[in-house]
Amino acid sequence: MADRFDCDNCKESLYGRKYIQSDESPYCIPCYDSLFSNTCDECKELIGHDARELFYEDRHYHEHCFRCFRCDRSLADEPFTSQDDALLCNDCYCNEFSSKCVACDKIVMPGTRKLEYAGSTWHEGCFICHSCEQPIGSKSFIPDKDEHYCVPCYEDKFAPRCTRCKKTLAKGGVTYRDEPWHKECFVCTSCKTQLAGQHFTSRDDSPYCLKCFGSLYAKKCEACSKPITGFGGGKYISFEDRQWHQPCFTCSQCSVSLVGAGFFPDGERILCRDCHSNL
């Protein structure tokens, strides 16, 4: 008597029937599908041994069930994504979930480089300077209403220009007579010392440091021959086209201060009452 050749599950004879060997055990086709086939996540039916099976994130599908949730297009050989467990082709996903570029009005595809600013989205190549029309990319930019400028173009177009060198002032600077200056350009007309943060004065609209102004234009004290500028609250005495620093206005003979006191001129000298009486 011939040896038996039965299905390992239902024990029916496999002679003259198709079977599948699994782990060295033979199974008839119905038993094999029942025991080992996966269930399609879409139609909930078994995926038979002779069907093409597709697998995605622990889910199994018949090939004909692996379709876009929105347009029903087959995804077997198409790029796709998943949204809330629903499979979507790229076109449907982009139409429903992707933002549009405000410059070209085209969809910003997933995975492409983009820029987002103030609630709007651009393709990287569409976010350009309004002036030079070059892509801004990851560089700094300055918005102006609905327009965007790279920093060099914005400074060239809008930034104030230094009164002296005519170049733009990107930041800082000083204002003199309602005109902008770079700090390094705002210097004494005579000695070229920077005046930013320093006391200074002007003559004929030109700025001077106090030292140069006193040396060039101030009258000289009759006693010490140093300039009388009046800056810093310094007081001075004037008499017959002659000037003195207040501390220098003293009797030419006894050196007593004559500020607020009577005095007498004696040629080039000035004398107090006592010294004048002793002449």
MOZIBEL-V112722 format. One record per pair of residues at least 6 apart in sequence whose C-alpha atoms are under 8 Angstrom apart, sorted by the first residue. I is the first residue (numbers start at 1). J is the second residue. Records with the same first field share a line. If there is no record, write none. Layout:
I: J + J
This chain:
4: 13
5: 13 + 14 + 15
6: 12 + 13 + 14 + 15 + 26 + 27
7: 13 + 14 + 25 + 26 + 27 + 28
8: 25 + 26 + 27
9: 27 + 31
10: 31
14: 28
17: 28
18: 28 + 29
19: 26 + 27 + 28 + 29
20: 26 + 27 + 28 + 29 + 32
21: 27
32: 49
33: 46 + 47 + 48 + 49
34: 46
37: 46 + 47 + 48 + 49
38: 46 + 47 + 60
39: 45 + 46 + 47 + 60 + 61
40: 46 + 47 + 59 + 60 + 61 + 62 + 65
41: 59 + 60 + 61
42: 61 + 65 + 66
43: 65
47: 53 + 61 + 62
51: 62 + 63
52: 62 + 63
53: 60 + 61 + 62 + 63
54: 60 + 61 + 62 + 63 + 66 + 76
55: 61
63: 76
64: 74
65: 74
66: 74 + 75 + 76
67: 73 + 74 + 75 + 76 + 87 + 88
68: 74 + 75 + 86 + 87 + 88 + 89
69: 86 + 87 + 88
70: 88 + 92
71: 92
73: 89
75: 89
78: 89
79: 89 + 90
80: 87 + 88 + 89 + 90
81: 87 + 88 + 89 + 90 + 93
82: 88
94: 107 + 108 + 109 + 110
95: 107
98: 107 + 108 + 109 + 110
99: 107 + 108 + 121
100: 106 + 107 + 108 + 121 + 122
101: 107 + 108 + 120 + 121 + 122 + 123 + 126
102: 120 + 121 + 122
103: 122 + 126 + 127
104: 126
108: 114 + 122 + 123
112: 123
113: 123 + 124
114: 121 + 122 + 123 + 124
115: 121 + 122 + 123 + 124 + 127 + 137
116: 122
124: 135 + 137
125: 135 + 137
126: 135
127: 135 + 136 + 137
128: 134 + 135 + 136 + 137 + 148 + 149
129: 135 + 136 + 147 + 148 + 149 + 150 + 153
130: 147 + 148 + 149
131: 149 + 153
132: 153
136: 150
139: 150
140: 150 + 151
141: 148 + 149 + 150 + 151
142: 148 + 149 + 150 + 151 + 154
143: 149
155: 168 + 169 + 170
156: 168
159: 168 + 169 + 170
160: 168 + 169 + 180
161: 167 + 168 + 169 + 180 + 181
162: 168 + 169 + 179 + 180 + 181 + 182 + 185
163: 179 + 180 + 181
164: 181 + 185 + 186
165: 185
169: 181 + 182
172: 182 + 183
173: 180 + 181 + 182 + 183
174: 180 + 181 + 182 + 183 + 186 + 196
175: 181
183: 194 + 195 + 196
184: 194
185: 194
186: 194 + 195 + 196
187: 193 + 194 + 195 + 196 + 207 + 208
188: 194 + 195 + 207 + 208 + 209 + 212
189: 206 + 207 + 208
190: 208 + 212
191: 212
193: 209
195: 209
198: 209
199: 209 + 210
200: 207 + 208 + 209 + 210
201: 207 + 208 + 209 + 210 + 213
202: 208 + 213
210: 229
214: 227 + 228 + 229
215: 227
218: 227 + 228 + 229
219: 227 + 228 + 229 + 243
220: 226 + 227 + 228 + 243 + 244
221: 227 + 228 + 242 + 243 + 244 + 245 + 248
222: 242 + 243 + 244
223: 244 + 248 + 249
224: 248
228: 236 + 243 + 244 + 245
230: 236
234: 245 + 246
235: 245 + 246
236: 243 + 244 + 245 + 246
237: 243 + 244 + 245 + 246 + 249
238: 244
246: 259
247: 257
248: 257
249: 257 + 258 + 259
250: 256 + 257 + 258 + 259 + 270 + 271
251: 257 + 258 + 263 + 269 + 270 + 271 + 272
252: 269 + 270 + 271
253: 271 + 275
254: 275
256: 272
258: 272
261: 272
262: 272 + 273
263: 270 + 271 + 272 + 273
264: 270 + 271 + 272 + 273 + 276
265: 271
